[in-house]
């Protein structure tokens, strides 16, 4: 393990401010996704998940006072974050195309952008299509890092015709340079299309060692059974399951069906921008952007149809017209465990994590999800994550009032702090620590 910076010195180099763990009263309104509106509320589905009720439940007895420390500053639309195991440093992607290696105990300004050559930029990242919602997106390390020193990136890239899609690639990290060596594209979701929206995109390794990659529906609007998310011959609006080298696993759910793309693990998804492996169950939990509201938290099912757009809790933009049936009224789609119905104001979601640290003991096992237009970090409790239908409740709106679009969140493996990525042209990475 590399030597960490002196904590006392680091504290003087970091801007720090205190927060009470505020419980929001009234409605938590979220207007837009990245480039188009997204949001929602509701009541309780009879046999399905739980819907939001326009606010958060009382979190008395569960709150923690926390301080917010700036870890890095001056970043350009940071998108994904991942710690290097047994190292202490973290990787941060910027949507414009840079990958950065950040020492969380170093000087916050030195971790950001300066006017000269920046030693924190990792050389060897791929060329990306930094347009619309596209660019350099998520980052993850190989599950056996550093023995297998691969760093995985998801990103948008274009073909010779100018059409684009979500890619997964990897390179071997030399952390001393720092550089990605021999970076290669492993998989490009088919087909390439002429859109700059709804790329997904998260990559998470499952307990089985496979890479799970979220791919958006590219914002196709032909709602109905012929939508790309319901057309399983393509890889859009889906979660893909791949070997660490990008090969198709022999035990994928549809490999024996000639009418289904072999890489598909689950489908019927719109734009999944949060994905985490639950530490108690190994299930994949996802946060999903709805249309006009219809945002959701869902447990991904192998081979499952997650409904979009034939079943959805949201409405078409600018209307009160539902998109499809209610998921809880169909037995052929996966119903989310928590959702925001049309008219609720929604929760345009981004990255997510399950809290496993020691710094905030009252939050053990809670799910944290960033919201973009909502401008806060949501804390959700889960009653028995191993149940067939876990009961999920929103408890707190952390960082509410900062005016930050929360793009991603993860737990520090050593300090138990919550590390939060803010999406802006001149943005920080911050961490929440006990006050």
MOSUL-V295215 format. One record per pair of residues at least 12 apart in sequence whose ideal C-beta (glycine too) atoms are under 8 Angstrom apart, sorted by the first residue. I is the first residue (numbers start at 0). J is the second residue. D is the distance in whole Angstrom. If there is no record, write none. Layout:
<<I	J	D> <I	J	D>>
This chain:
<<0	85	5> <0	86	7> <0	87	7> <1	86	6> <1	87	6> <1	88	7> <3	87	6> <3	104	5> <4	102	6> <4	104	4> <4	105	6> <5	104	8> <6	104	7> <9	104	4> <9	105	7> <9	106	8> <12	105	7> <12	106	4> <12	107	6> <12	108	8> <12	109	8> <13	68	5> <13	69	6> <13	70	7> <13	106	8> <13	107	5> <14	68	7> <14	69	5> <14	107	6> <15	66	6> <15	67	7> <15	68	5> <15	69	8> <16	66	7> <16	67	5> <17	64	7> <17	65	8> <17	66	5> <17	67	8> <17	434	5> <18	64	7> <18	65	5> <18	66	7> <18	67	6> <18	397	8> <18	398	7> <18	431	8> <18	434	7> <19	62	8> <19	64	6> <20	58	7> <20	62	4> <20	63	5> <20	64	6> <20	65	6> <20	395	6> <20	397	7> <21	395	7> <21	396	7> <21	397	8> <21	399	6> <21	400	8> <22	55	6> <22	57	7> <22	58	5> <22	59	7> <22	62	7> <22	394	8> <22	395	6> <22	396	8> <23	54	6> <23	55	5> <23	375	8> <23	395	7> <23	396	4> <23	399	6> <24	54	7> <25	53	8> <25	54	6> <26	40	8> <26	53	5> <26	54	6> <26	344	6> <27	53	8> <27	54	6> <27	55	7> <27	344	7> <27	346	7> <27	373	6> <27	375	7> <27	393	8> <27	396	6> <27	399	8> <28	344	4> <28	345	8> <28	373	7> <29	294	8> <29	344	6> <29	345	5> <29	346	5> <29	347	5> <29	370	5> <29	371	7> <29	372	5> <29	373	3> <29	374	8> <30	344	8> <30	345	8> <30	347	8> <30	372	5> <31	347	7> <31	371	8> <31	372	4> <32	270	8> <32	288	6> <32	347	5> <32	371	6> <32	372	7> <33	131	8> <33	132	5> <33	196	8> <33	371	7> <34	131	6> <34	132	6> <34	196	6> <35	196	7> <35	218	7> <35	316	7> <36	291	6> <36	316	6> <36	372	8> <37	288	5> <37	289	6> <37	290	7> <37	291	8> <37	292	8> <37	294	6> <37	345	6> <37	347	4> <37	371	8> <37	372	7> <38	289	7> <38	291	7> <38	292	5> <38	294	6> <38	339	7> <38	343	7> <38	344	5> <38	345	2> <38	346	7> <38	347	6> <38	372	7> <38	373	8> <39	51	7> <39	289	6> <39	291	8> <39	292	2> <39	293	5> <39	294	5> <39	312	7> <39	313	6> <39	338	7> <39	339	3> <39	340	5> <39	341	6> <39	342	7> <39	343	4> <39	344	7> <39	345	4> <39	346	7> <40	52	7> <40	53	5> <40	292	7> <40	339	5> <40	340	5> <40	342	6> <40	343	2> <40	344	6> <40	345	8> <41	312	7> <41	338	7> <41	339	7> <41	340	3> <41	343	6> <42	340	8> <44	325	8> <44	326	8> <44	327	4> <44	334	7> <44	338	8> <45	327	6> <46	327	6> <46	334	8> <46	388	8> <47	326	6> <47	327	3> <47	334	4> <47	335	8> <47	388	7> <48	295	8> <48	296	8> <48	297	8> <48	327	7> <48	334	5> <48	335	5> <48	336	4> <48	337	5> <48	338	6> <48	388	7> <48	391	7> <49	336	7> <49	337	5> <49	338	8> <49	390	6> <49	391	6> <49	392	7> <50	312	7> <50	337	7> <50	338	5> <50	339	7> <50	340	5> <50	343	8> <51	337	7> <51	338	7> <51	339	5> <51	340	8> <51	343	6> <51	346	7> <51	393	6> <53	343	6> <53	344	7> <55	377	8> <55	393	5> <55	394	6> <55	395	6> <55	396	6> <56	392	5> <56	393	7> <56	394	6> <58	378	8> <58	394	4> <58	395	5> <60	361	8> <61	361	5> <61	362	7> <61	380	8> <61	394	6> <61	395	8> <62	361	7> <62	395	7> <63	359	5> <63	361	6> <63	362	7> <63	433	7> <63	434	8> <64	433	7> <64	434	4> <65	359	7> <65	397	8> <65	431	5> <65	432	6> <65	433	6> <65	434	5> <66	431	7> <66	432	5> <66	433	7> <66	434	5> <67	398	7> <67	429	5> <67	430	7> <67	431	6> <68	416	8> <68	429	6> <68	430	5> <68	432	6> <69	107	4> <69	427	5> <69	428	8> <69	429	6> <70	101	7> <70	103	5> <70	107	6> <70	110	6> <70	418	7> <70	427	7> <70	428	5> <70	429	6> <70	430	5> <71	91	7> <71	99	7> <71	101	5> <71	107	6> <71	110	4> <71	111	5> <71	119	8> <71	427	6> <71	428	4> <72	107	5> <72	108	6> <72	110	7> <72	111	4> <72	426	8> <72	427	5> <72	428	8> <73	108	7> <73	111	3> <73	112	4> <73	113	8> <73	425	6> <73	426	8> <73	427	8> <74	91	7> <74	93	6> <74	99	7> <74	111	6> <74	112	7> <74	425	8> <74	426	5> <74	427	7> <74	428	7> <75	93	5> <75	94	7> <75	95	5> <75	97	7> <75	112	7> <75	424	6> <75	425	7> <75	426	7> <76	93	6> <76	94	4> <76	95	6> <76	134	7> <76	422	6> <76	423	7> <76	424	6> <76	426	7> <77	91	5> <77	92	7> <77	93	5> <77	94	8> <77	406	7> <77	407	8> <77	420	5> <77	421	7> <77	422	7> <77	426	6> <77	428	6> <78	92	5> <78	93	7> <78	94	5> <78	134	7> <78	135	7> <78	136	5> <78	137	7> <78	406	6> <78	407	7> <78	420	7> <78	422	7> <79	91	7> <79	92	4> <79	136	6> <79	137	4> <79	138	4> <79	139	8> <79	153	8> <79	201	8> <79	350	7> <79	407	6> <79	420	7> <80	92	8> <80	138	7> <80	350	8> <80	407	5> <80	408	8> <80	409	5> <80	418	6> <80	420	5> <80	428	7> <81	138	5> <81	139	5> <81	140	6> <81	150	8> <81	409	7> <82	140	8> <82	409	7> <82	411	7> <82	412	6> <83	100	8> <83	140	6> <83	144	7> <83	145	8> <83	172	8> <83	174	7> <84	140	6> <84	144	5> <84	145	7> <84	412	7> <85	145	6> <86	145	8> <86	174	7> <87	102	7> <87	103	7> <87	104	7> <87	413	6> <88	100	6> <88	101	6> <88	102	5> <88	103	7> <88	174	7> <89	101	5> <89	103	6> <89	418	7> <90	121	7> <90	138	5> <90	140	8> <90	150	7> <91	138	8> <91	420	7> <91	428	6> <92	135	5> <92	136	6> <92	137	7> <92	138	5> <92	152	7> <93	134	8> <93	135	6> <94	129	6> <94	133	8> <94	134	3> <94	135	6> <94	136	7> <95	129	5> <95	134	6> <95	135	7> <96	124	6> <96	126	7> <96	127	5> <96	129	6> <96	134	6> <96	135	5> <97	120	5> <97	121	8> <97	124	7> <97	135	7> <98	120	7> <98	121	4> <98	124	5> <98	135	7> <98	138	7> <98	150	8> <98	152	7> <98	179	7> <99	117	8> <99	119	5> <99	120	6> <99	121	7> <100	119	6> <100	121	5> <100	174	7> <100	177	5> <101	119	6> <101	428	7> <103	411	7> <103	418	7> <103	430	7> <107	427	8> <110	428	8> <111	427	8> <119	177	8> <120	177	8> <121	172	7> <121	176	8> <121	177	5> <121	178	6> <121	179	6> <122	176	6> <122	177	7> <122	178	4> <122	179	7> <123	170	6> <123	178	5> <123	179	4> <123	180	6> <123	182	5> <124	152	7> <124	170	8> <124	179	6> <124	182	7> <125	152	7> <125	154	6> <125	156	7> <125	166	7> <125	168	6> <125	182	6> <125	184	7> <126	156	7> <127	154	5> <127	155	6> <127	156	6> <128	155	5> <128	156	5> <128	157	5> <128	163	5> <128	195	7> <129	155	8> <130	155	8> <130	163	8> <130	195	5> <131	194	8> <131	195	3> <131	196	5> <132	155	8> <132	195	6> <132	196	5> <132	197	7> <132	198	6> <133	154	8> <133	155	3> <133	163	6> <133	195	5> <133	198	5> <134	154	7> <134	155	6> <135	152	7> <135	154	5> <136	152	7> <136	153	5> <136	154	6> <136	155	7> <136	165	8> <136	198	7> <136	199	7> <136	200	5> <136	201	8> <137	152	7> <137	153	4> <137	200	6> <137	201	5> <137	202	5> <138	150	7> <138	151	7> <138	152	6> <138	153	8> <138	202	8> <139	151	5> <139	202	5> <139	203	7> <139	204	7> <139	210	8> <140	172	8> <141	169	8> <141	204	8> <141	243	6> <142	204	5> <142	208	6> <142	243	8> <147	243	8> <148	171	5> <148	172	5> <148	173	8> <149	169	5> <149	170	7> <149	171	6> <149	172	7> <149	243	7> <150	169	6> <150	170	6> <150	171	8> <150	172	5> <150	179	6> <151	167	7> <151	168	7> <151	169	5> <151	202	5> <151	210	7> <152	167	8> <152	168	5> <152	169	7> <152	182	8> <152	202	8> <153	165	6> <153	166	7> <153	167	6> <153	198	8> <153	199	7> <153	200	4> <153	201	7> <153	202	5> <153	212	6> <154	166	5> <154	168	7> <154	200	8> <155	195	8> <155	198	5> <155	200	8> <156	184	8> <156	187	7> <157	191	7> <158	191	5> <160	191	7> <161	193	7> <162	190	8> <162	191	4> <162	192	6> <162	193	5> <163	191	6> <163	192	7> <163	193	8> <163	194	7> <163	195	7> <163	198	8> <164	187	5> <164	188	5> <164	189	7> <164	190	7> <164	191	5> <164	192	7> <164	198	8> <164	214	8> <165	187	8> <165	188	5> <165	198	5> <165	199	5> <165	200	5> <165	212	7> <165	214	5> <165	215	7> <166	184	5> <166	185	8> <166	186	7> <166	187	5> <166	188	7> <167	184	7> <167	185	5> <167	186	5> <167	202	6> <167	210	7> <167	212	5> <167	239	8> <167	241	7> <167	245	7> <168	182	6> <168	183	6> <168	184	4> <168	185	6> <169	182	7> <169	183	7> <169	185	6> <169	243	8> <169	245	8> <170	182	3> <170	183	7> <185	241	7> <185	244	7> <185	245	3> <186	212	7> <186	239	7> <186	241	6> <186	245	5> <186	262	7> <188	212	8> <188	214	4> <188	234	4> <188	235	7> <188	237	8> <188	239	7> <189	233	6> <189	234	5> <189	260	7> <190	233	6> <190	235	8> <192	217	5> <192	235	8> <194	217	4> <194	218	6> <194	219	8> <196	215	7> <196	217	7> <196	218	4> <197	215	3> <197	216	5> <197	217	5> <197	218	4> <197	269	7> <197	270	4> <197	288	8> <198	214	7> <198	215	5> <198	217	8> <199	212	7> <199	213	4> <199	214	5> <199	215	5> <199	270	7> <199	271	6> <199	272	7> <200	212	7> <200	213	6> <200	214	7> <200	215	7> <200	272	7> <201	213	5> <201	271	7> <201	272	7> <201	273	6> <201	274	4> <201	350	7> <202	274	8> <203	274	5> <203	275	6> <203	276	6> <203	283	7> <204	243	8> <204	276	7> <205	240	8> <205	276	6> <205	281	7> <205	283	7> <206	276	7> <206	281	4> <208	243	7> <209	240	5> <209	241	6> <209	242	6> <209	243	8> <209	248	6> <210	240	7> <210	241	5> <210	242	7> <210	243	6> <211	238	6> <211	239	7> <211	240	6> <211	241	8> <211	264	6> <211	274	7> <211	283	6> <211	299	8> <212	238	7> <212	239	5> <212	241	7> <213	238	5> <213	268	7> <213	271	4> <213	272	7> <213	274	6> <213	285	7> <214	234	6> <214	235	6> <214	236	7> <214	237	5> <214	238	7> <214	239	6> <215	235	7> <215	236	7> <215	268	8> <215	269	7> <215	270	4> <215	271	7> <216	228	5> <216	235	5> <216	236	4> <216	268	7> <216	269	5> <216	270	7> <216	307	7> <217	235	6> <218	270	8> <219	235	8> <222	308	4> <222	315	7> <222	322	6> <222	323	7> <223	308	7> <223	309	7> <224	309	6> <226	307	8> <226	308	5> <226	309	8> <228	266	6> <228	267	5> <228	268	6> <228	269	7> <228	307	5> <228	308	7> <229	266	7> <229	267	6> <229	304	8> <229	307	8> <229	308	8> <229	309	6> <231	253	7> <231	258	7> <231	259	4> <231	260	6> <231	263	6> <231	266	6> <232	258	6> <232	259	7> <232	260	6> <233	260	6> <234	260	5> <234	262	6> <234	263	6> <236	266	6> <236	267	7> <236	268	5> <236	269	6> <236	307	6> <237	260	8> <237	263	5> <237	264	7> <237	265	7> <237	266	4> <237	268	6> <238	263	8> <238	264	5> <238	265	5> <238	266	8> <238	268	7> <238	271	7> <238	274	8> <238	283	8> <238	285	8> <238	299	6> <239	262	4> <239	263	6> <239	264	6> <240	262	7> <240	263	8> <240	264	4> <241	262	6> <247	261	5> <247	262	6> <251	263	7> <251	264	7> <252	264	7> <252	301	5> <252	302	4> <253	302	7> <264	299	7> <264	301	6> <264	302	7> <265	299	5> <265	300	6> <265	301	7> <265	302	7> <265	303	5> <265	304	8> <265	305	6> <265	333	8> <266	303	8> <266	304	6> <266	305	7> <267	303	8> <267	304	4> <267	305	4> <267	306	5> <267	307	5> <267	309	8> <267	310	8> <267	332	6> <267	333	8> <268	285	8> <268	287	6> <268	305	5> <268	307	6> <269	287	6> <269	288	6> <269	289	7> <269	290	7> <269	307	4> <269	308	7> <270	287	7> <270	288	4> <271	285	5> <271	286	7> <271	287	5> <271	288	8> <272	286	6> <272	288	6> <272	348	6> <272	349	5> <272	350	7> <273	285	6> <273	286	3> <273	287	8> <273	348	6> <273	349	6> <273	350	5> <273	351	4> <273	368	6> <273	369	8> <274	286	8> <274	299	8> <274	351	7> <275	351	5> <275	352	5> <275	353	6> <275	366	8> <277	353	6> <277	384	6> <278	353	6> <278	355	5> <279	364	7> <279	384	5> <279	385	7> <280	384	5> <280	385	5> <282	298	5> <282	299	7> <282	384	7> <283	298	7> <283	299	4> <284	296	7> <284	297	7> <284	298	6> <284	299	7> <284	351	7> <284	353	7> <284	366	7> <285	297	5> <285	298	8> <285	299	5> <285	351	8> <286	348	4> <286	349	7> <286	350	8> <286	351	5> <286	368	5> <287	305	8> <287	307	8> <287	335	7> <287	348	7> <288	347	6> <288	348	7> <289	311	7> <289	312	7> <289	313	4> <289	338	8> <289	339	7> <289	345	7> <290	308	7> <290	311	7> <290	313	4> <290	314	7> <290	315	6> <290	316	6> <290	322	5> <291	313	5> <291	314	4> <291	315	6> <291	316	5> <291	317	7> <291	318	7> <291	341	6> <291	345	8> <292	312	7> <292	313	4> <292	314	7> <292	339	5> <292	340	6> <292	341	5> <292	342	7> <292	343	5> <292	344	7> <292	345	4> <293	311	5> <293	312	5> <293	313	2> <293	314	7> <293	322	7> <293	338	7> <293	339	7> <293	340	7> <293	341	7> <293	345	7> <294	313	7> <294	338	7> <294	339	5> <294	345	5> <294	346	5> <294	347	6> <294	348	6> <295	312	7> <295	335	4> <295	337	7> <295	338	4> <295	339	7> <296	335	6> <296	336	6> <296	337	4> <296	338	7> <296	348	7> <296	351	8> <296	366	7> <296	368	7> <296	379	7> <296	391	6> <297	333	7> <297	334	8> <297	335	4> <297	336	6> <298	333	8> <298	336	6> <298	389	8> <299	333	8> <300	333	5> <303	332	8> <303	333	4> <304	331	6> <304	332	5> <304	333	7> <305	332	6> <305	333	5> <305	335	8> <306	323	7> <306	326	5> <306	329	7> <306	332	4> <306	333	7> <306	334	8> <307	323	8> <308	322	5> <308	323	5> <309	323	5> <309	324	7> <309	329	8> <309	332	7> <310	323	5> <310	324	5> <310	325	7> <310	326	4> <310	328	8> <310	329	5> <310	332	5> <311	323	5> <311	326	7> <312	325	7> <312	326	7> <312	335	8> <312	338	5> <312	339	7> <312	340	5> <312	341	7> <313	339	8> <313	340	7> <313	341	5> <313	345	8> <314	341	4> <314	342	8> <319	341	7> <319	342	7> <321	341	6> <326	338	8> <336	388	7> <336	389	6> <336	391	5> <337	379	7> <337	391	4> <337	393	8> <345	372	8> <345	373	8> <346	368	8> <346	370	5> <346	373	6> <346	377	7> <347	370	6> <347	371	5> <347	372	5> <347	373	6> <348	368	5> <348	369	7> <348	370	6> <348	371	8> <349	368	7> <349	369	4> <349	370	7> <349	371	6> <349	404	8> <349	405	6> <349	406	5> <349	407	6> <349	422	8> <350	368	8> <350	369	5> <350	405	8> <350	406	6> <350	407	3> <350	408	5> <350	409	8> <350	420	7> <351	366	6> <351	367	6> <351	368	4> <351	369	7> <351	408	7> <352	366	8> <352	367	5> <352	408	5> <352	409	5> <352	410	6> <352	417	8> <353	365	7> <353	366	6> <353	367	8> <353	410	8> <354	366	8> <354	367	6> <354	410	6> <354	417	7> <355	410	6> <356	410	5> <356	411	7> <356	414	7> <356	415	3> <356	416	7> <356	417	8> <357	415	5> <358	414	6> <358	415	3> <358	416	6> <358	432	6> <358	433	5> <359	415	7> <359	417	8> <359	431	8> <359	433	7> <362	378	7> <364	380	8> <364	381	6> <364	384	7> <365	378	5> <365	379	6> <365	380	6> <365	381	7> <365	394	7> <366	378	8> <366	379	4> <366	380	8> <366	381	6> <366	391	7> <367	379	7> <367	397	8> <367	408	5> <367	417	6> <368	408	8> <369	404	8> <369	405	3> <369	406	6> <369	407	6> <369	408	5> <369	419	7> <369	420	8> <370	405	6> <371	404	5> <371	405	7> <371	406	7> <371	422	7> <372	404	7> <373	396	8> <374	398	8> <374	399	7> <374	400	8> <374	401	7> <374	402	6> <374	403	6> <374	404	6> <374	405	7> <375	396	4> <375	397	6> <375	398	5> <375	399	4> <375	400	8> <375	401	8> <375	403	8> <375	405	7> <376	396	8> <376	397	4> <376	398	5> <376	405	5> <376	408	6> <376	417	7> <376	419	6> <377	393	6> <377	395	7> <377	396	6> <377	397	8> <378	393	7> <378	394	5> <378	395	4> <378	396	8> <378	397	6> <379	391	5> <379	392	7> <379	393	5> <379	394	7> <380	392	5> <380	394	5> <397	431	7> <398	419	7> <398	431	8> <403	421	5> <403	422	8> <403	423	7> <404	421	7> <404	422	4> <404	423	7> <405	419	6> <405	420	7> <405	421	7> <405	422	7> <406	420	5> <406	421	7> <406	422	4> <407	419	7> <407	420	4> <408	420	7> <411	430	7> <414	430	8> <414	432	7> <416	430	4> <416	431	6> <416	432	5> <417	430	6> <417	431	4> <418	430	5> <419	431	7>>
